[in-house]
Amino acid sequence: MLFWSDTLFVLVAALAFDALIGDPDWLWRRLPHPVAVIGAGIGWLDRMLNRETWSPAQRKLAGVGVVSLLLALSALSGFLIEAALRQIPFGNLLIGLVGSTLIAQRSLYQHVARVRDAFAAGGIPEARRAVSMIVGRDPDQLDEAGVSRAAIESCAENFSDGVVAPVFWLALLGLPGLIAYKAINTADSMIGHLSPRYASFGWAAARLDDLVNLIPARLSGLTVALVASVAGGATATAFKVMWRDAAKHRSPNAGWPESAMAGALGVALAGPRRYGKRVVDDIFLNAEARKDATPDDIGRALKLLIAACLLQAAVYAALALVV
């Protein structure tokens, strides 16, 4: 119980540090970001072990080995950092500071807000450039509604992957859990694709990422639904849309926060979209709602993001006080 009390204090400190500081450019221009270090390691393992001359079974086995190695190294590094910092004065605050580098409240808000602001600054061309920094779809094919939906969907999905999930694993397993989660999530983003190169090698990364996001994704949808009123929506409607439409998404997890966001804002999200030459013909979430999302809807989504982050912080702070 004492360990969990310390961990919750670390968690609340990490959320506070991230909200206040975020990811300062001046620091990461001088030092490698932890996620960049993890990504460099995954890239090296990809080059060494994902060999085109190997059979699909061999490449799948190599991918399982890579994910196992990533889990072991990331959890061990988290354990060693946490153990070392607990031995010095204000160690828990320092652990919280380290943990804040792997939580994306402030940076997510900033990236999505840039898309909203780009409409006013430079119109649709500038907005397309801004949204291309946070989504993989072809921005040149997007009109105002498409750019707005893309930004809102990114806000919802990354609230789950970049905020709720890392905080969940930090609460459950401390810094080792947080770093291990980020390693899994980074591996999925780099090698967890269905392309010919990664269909076998990235299988383990993609499946494990689905597993570790199973609970956080549903917590994310719940949290967004609970704060729907700050964007002029209704919690009951957001719940209804989430419960009905979450499973319609091609991802087993992303549909929960996205459908809750769609219900809270009264807009349709997802639907058909283009990634390079590939067209994804997905079903709309909240399909009966309007599809012409606007930059104002991006602003409403940002209000939901702030409220959801505050609600999450309040719940963990309350837990820290009672355990």
C-alpha positions as CSV (number, residue, x, y, z in Angstrom):
1,M,0.0,0.0,0.0
2,L,2.9,2.3,0.8
3,F,4.4,1.6,-2.7
4,W,1.1,2.5,-4.4
5,S,0.8,5.7,-2.3
6,D,4.2,6.7,-3.5
7,T,3.4,5.8,-7.1
8,L,0.2,7.8,-7.1
9,F,2.1,10.8,-5.7
10,V,4.6,10.3,-8.6
11,L,1.8,10.1,-11.0
12,V,0.1,13.3,-9.9
13,A,3.5,15.1,-10.0
14,A,4.1,13.8,-13.5
15,L,0.7,15.1,-14.7
16,A,1.4,18.5,-13.1
17,F,4.9,18.7,-14.6
18,D,3.6,17.7,-18.1
19,A,0.7,20.3,-17.9
20,L,3.1,23.0,-16.8
21,I,6.2,22.2,-18.9
22,G,5.2,19.8,-21.6
23,D,8.0,18.9,-24.1
24,P,10.3,22.0,-24.2
25,D,12.0,22.3,-27.6
26,W,15.1,23.8,-26.1
27,L,15.7,20.7,-24.0
28,W,15.1,18.1,-26.7
29,R,17.3,19.9,-29.2
30,R,20.1,19.2,-26.8
31,L,19.2,15.8,-25.4
32,P,17.6,12.8,-27.1
33,H,14.0,12.4,-26.1
34,P,13.3,9.0,-24.4
35,V,10.9,8.0,-27.2
36,A,13.5,8.9,-29.8
37,V,16.0,6.6,-28.0
38,I,13.4,3.8,-27.9
39,G,12.6,4.4,-31.6
40,A,16.3,4.3,-32.6
41,G,16.6,0.9,-30.8
42,I,13.5,-0.5,-32.6
43,G,14.9,0.8,-35.9
44,W,18.2,-0.9,-35.4
45,L,16.5,-4.2,-34.5
46,D,14.2,-3.9,-37.5
47,R,17.3,-3.5,-39.8
48,M,19.1,-6.4,-38.2
49,L,16.3,-8.9,-37.7
50,N,13.5,-8.2,-40.3
51,R,15.2,-10.0,-43.2
52,E,13.4,-10.3,-46.5
53,T,15.1,-13.7,-47.2
54,W,13.4,-15.2,-44.1
55,S,10.0,-16.9,-44.2
56,P,6.9,-15.3,-42.6
57,A,7.1,-17.7,-39.7
58,Q,10.8,-16.8,-39.1
59,R,10.0,-13.1,-39.3
60,K,7.1,-13.4,-36.9
61,L,9.4,-15.3,-34.4
62,A,12.0,-12.5,-34.8
63,G,9.3,-9.9,-34.1
64,V,8.2,-11.8,-30.9
65,G,11.9,-11.7,-29.8
66,V,12.2,-8.0,-30.5
67,V,9.1,-7.2,-28.5
68,S,10.3,-9.5,-25.6
69,L,13.6,-7.7,-25.6
70,L,12.0,-4.3,-25.6
71,L,9.8,-5.2,-22.7
72,A,12.7,-6.5,-20.7
73,L,15.0,-3.6,-21.3
74,S,12.4,-0.9,-20.9
75,A,11.0,-2.4,-17.6
76,L,14.6,-2.9,-16.3
77,S,15.6,0.7,-17.1
78,G,12.5,2.0,-15.4
79,F,13.2,-0.1,-12.3
80,L,16.8,1.1,-12.1
81,I,15.9,4.8,-12.6
82,E,13.1,4.6,-10.1
83,A,15.3,2.7,-7.5
84,A,18.2,5.2,-7.9
85,L,16.0,8.3,-7.6
86,R,14.1,7.0,-4.5
87,Q,17.5,7.1,-2.7
88,I,17.9,10.9,-2.9
89,P,16.0,13.8,-1.5
90,F,12.8,14.7,-3.4
91,G,13.3,11.5,-5.3
92,N,9.6,11.0,-6.0
93,L,9.4,14.5,-7.5
94,L,12.3,13.6,-9.8
95,I,10.6,10.4,-10.8
96,G,7.5,12.4,-11.6
97,L,9.6,14.7,-13.7
98,V,11.1,11.8,-15.7
99,G,7.6,10.3,-16.0
100,S,6.2,13.5,-17.4
101,T,8.4,13.2,-20.5
102,L,6.3,10.2,-21.5
103,I,2.9,11.8,-21.0
104,A,1.4,14.0,-23.8
105,Q,-1.3,16.2,-22.3
106,R,0.3,19.5,-23.2
107,S,1.9,18.5,-26.5
108,L,-1.3,16.9,-27.7
109,Y,-3.2,20.1,-27.0
110,Q,-0.6,22.2,-28.8
111,H,-0.5,20.0,-31.9
112,V,-4.3,19.9,-32.3
113,A,-4.6,23.6,-31.5
114,R,-2.1,24.4,-34.4
115,V,-4.6,22.9,-36.8
116,R,-7.4,25.0,-35.5
117,D,-5.3,28.1,-35.6
118,A,-3.9,27.4,-39.0
119,F,-7.4,27.9,-40.6
120,A,-7.4,31.5,-39.4
121,A,-3.7,32.1,-40.2
122,G,-3.5,30.6,-43.7
123,G,-6.7,28.9,-44.6
124,I,-7.1,25.4,-45.9
125,P,-3.5,25.0,-47.3
126,E,-1.9,25.9,-43.9
127,A,-4.4,23.7,-42.0
128,R,-3.5,20.8,-44.3
129,R,0.2,21.3,-43.5
130,A,-0.6,21.4,-39.8
131,V,-2.8,18.3,-39.7
132,S,-0.2,16.3,-41.7
133,M,2.0,16.5,-38.6
134,I,-0.4,14.5,-36.5
135,V,-2.2,12.1,-39.0
136,G,-1.0,9.7,-41.7
137,R,-3.7,10.3,-44.2
138,D,-3.1,12.3,-47.4
139,P,-3.8,16.0,-46.5
140,D,-4.1,17.2,-50.1
141,Q,-7.3,15.2,-50.4
142,L,-8.9,16.8,-47.4
143,D,-11.4,19.7,-47.5
144,E,-12.2,21.8,-44.4
145,A,-14.5,19.2,-42.9
146,G,-11.9,16.4,-43.6
147,V,-9.1,18.4,-41.9
148,S,-11.3,19.2,-39.0
149,R,-12.4,15.5,-38.5
150,A,-8.8,14.3,-38.8
151,A,-7.7,16.7,-36.1
152,I,-10.6,15.8,-33.8
153,E,-10.0,12.0,-34.3
154,S,-6.3,12.5,-33.6
155,C,-7.2,14.4,-30.4
156,A,-9.5,11.5,-29.3
157,E,-7.2,8.6,-30.1
158,N,-4.0,10.3,-28.8
159,F,-5.8,11.2,-25.6
160,S,-6.1,7.4,-25.1
161,D,-2.6,6.4,-26.4
162,G,-0.7,9.5,-25.2
163,V,-2.3,10.4,-21.9
164,V,-4.7,7.8,-20.4
165,A,-2.7,4.6,-21.2
166,P,0.7,5.8,-20.0
167,V,-0.8,7.2,-16.8
168,F,-2.7,3.9,-16.3
169,W,0.4,1.8,-16.5
170,L,2.4,4.3,-14.4
171,A,-0.3,3.9,-11.7
172,L,-0.3,0.1,-12.0
173,L,3.4,-0.6,-12.3
174,G,5.3,2.6,-11.6
175,L,8.0,3.9,-13.9
176,P,8.8,0.4,-15.3
177,G,5.2,0.1,-16.4
178,L,5.2,3.5,-18.0
179,I,8.4,3.0,-20.0
180,A,7.4,-0.5,-21.0
181,Y,4.1,0.9,-22.3
182,K,5.8,3.6,-24.3
183,A,8.2,1.0,-25.8
184,I,5.2,-1.2,-26.9
185,N,3.3,1.8,-28.3
186,T,6.3,3.1,-30.2
187,A,7.0,-0.4,-31.6
188,D,3.4,-0.6,-32.8
189,S,3.7,2.8,-34.5
190,M,6.9,1.8,-36.3
191,I,6.5,-1.8,-37.2
192,G,2.9,-2.8,-36.3
193,H,1.6,-2.3,-39.9
194,L,0.0,-4.7,-42.4
195,S,2.4,-3.9,-45.1
196,P,4.4,-6.7,-46.7
197,R,7.5,-5.8,-44.7
198,Y,5.8,-5.7,-41.3
199,A,2.8,-8.1,-41.5
200,S,4.8,-10.9,-39.9
201,F,7.6,-9.0,-38.1
202,G,5.3,-6.5,-36.5
203,W,2.5,-8.9,-35.6
204,A,3.6,-9.2,-31.9
205,A,4.0,-5.5,-31.5
206,A,0.5,-4.8,-32.9
207,R,-1.2,-7.5,-30.9
208,L,0.5,-6.5,-27.6
209,D,-0.3,-2.8,-28.2
210,D,-4.0,-3.8,-28.7
211,L,-3.8,-5.7,-25.4
212,V,-2.1,-3.0,-23.2
213,N,-4.6,-0.4,-24.6
214,L,-7.7,-2.5,-24.0
215,I,-8.6,-1.0,-20.6
216,P,-7.2,2.5,-21.1
217,A,-9.1,3.0,-24.4
218,R,-12.4,2.3,-22.6
219,L,-11.4,4.6,-19.7
220,S,-10.7,7.3,-22.3
221,G,-14.1,7.0,-23.8
222,L,-15.7,7.0,-20.4
223,T,-13.8,10.1,-19.4
224,V,-14.7,12.0,-22.6
225,A,-18.3,11.1,-22.2
226,L,-18.4,12.3,-18.6
227,V,-17.2,15.8,-19.6
228,A,-19.4,16.1,-22.7
229,S,-21.2,19.1,-21.3
230,V,-18.2,21.4,-21.5
231,A,-18.5,21.3,-25.3
232,G,-22.2,21.7,-25.3
233,G,-22.9,18.0,-25.5
234,A,-24.7,15.5,-23.3
235,T,-23.1,12.7,-21.3
236,A,-26.0,10.4,-22.0
237,T,-25.7,10.9,-25.8
238,A,-21.9,10.4,-25.7
239,F,-22.3,7.2,-23.8
240,K,-25.0,5.9,-26.2
241,V,-22.9,6.6,-29.3
242,M,-19.8,5.1,-27.7
243,W,-21.6,1.9,-26.6
244,R,-23.3,1.5,-30.0
245,D,-20.4,2.5,-32.4
246,A,-17.1,1.7,-30.7
247,A,-16.9,-1.8,-32.2
248,K,-17.5,-0.4,-35.7
249,H,-14.0,1.1,-35.8
250,R,-11.3,-1.0,-37.5
251,S,-9.2,-0.7,-34.3
252,P,-10.4,-2.7,-31.2
253,N,-9.5,0.3,-29.1
254,A,-9.6,3.6,-31.0
255,G,-13.3,3.4,-31.5
256,W,-14.0,4.0,-27.8
257,P,-12.6,7.5,-27.4
258,E,-13.4,8.5,-31.0
259,S,-17.1,7.5,-30.8
260,A,-17.4,9.2,-27.4
261,M,-15.9,12.3,-28.9
262,A,-18.3,12.1,-31.8
263,G,-21.3,11.8,-29.5
264,A,-20.1,14.6,-27.3
265,L,-19.5,17.0,-30.2
266,G,-22.6,15.9,-32.3
267,V,-20.4,15.2,-35.4
268,A,-19.7,12.1,-37.4
269,L,-16.1,10.9,-37.3
270,A,-14.0,8.2,-39.0
271,G,-15.6,7.1,-42.3
272,P,-13.7,6.7,-45.7
273,R,-10.3,8.3,-45.9
274,R,-7.1,8.0,-47.9
275,Y,-3.6,7.0,-46.7
276,G,-1.3,7.7,-49.7
277,K,-2.6,5.4,-52.5
278,R,-4.6,3.3,-50.1
279,V,-8.3,4.1,-49.4
280,V,-9.8,2.9,-46.1
281,D,-13.5,2.6,-46.5
282,D,-14.5,2.7,-42.8
283,I,-18.0,3.2,-41.3
284,F,-18.8,6.6,-39.9
285,L,-19.1,6.8,-36.1
286,N,-22.2,8.7,-35.0
287,A,-23.2,8.5,-38.7
288,E,-26.6,10.2,-38.2
289,A,-24.8,13.4,-37.0
290,R,-23.5,16.2,-39.3
291,K,-20.3,15.3,-41.3
292,D,-19.3,18.9,-42.0
293,A,-17.0,19.3,-39.0
294,T,-15.5,22.8,-38.7
295,P,-12.5,24.5,-37.0
296,D,-14.9,25.5,-34.2
297,D,-15.5,21.8,-33.6
298,I,-11.7,21.4,-33.2
299,G,-11.9,24.1,-30.5
300,R,-14.7,22.2,-28.7
301,A,-12.7,19.0,-28.9
302,L,-9.8,20.8,-27.2
303,K,-12.2,21.9,-24.4
304,L,-13.1,18.3,-23.9
305,L,-9.4,17.3,-23.9
306,I,-8.7,19.8,-21.1
307,A,-11.7,18.8,-19.1
308,A,-10.9,15.1,-19.5
309,C,-7.3,15.6,-18.4
310,L,-8.4,17.6,-15.3
311,L,-11.0,14.9,-14.4
312,Q,-8.3,12.1,-14.8
313,A,-5.9,14.1,-12.6
314,A,-8.6,14.7,-10.0
315,V,-9.4,11.0,-9.7
316,Y,-5.8,10.0,-9.3
317,A,-5.2,12.8,-6.8
318,A,-8.2,11.6,-4.8
319,L,-6.9,8.1,-4.8
320,A,-3.5,9.4,-3.6
321,L,-5.2,11.0,-0.6
322,V,-7.1,8.0,0.5
323,V,-4.6,5.1,0.1
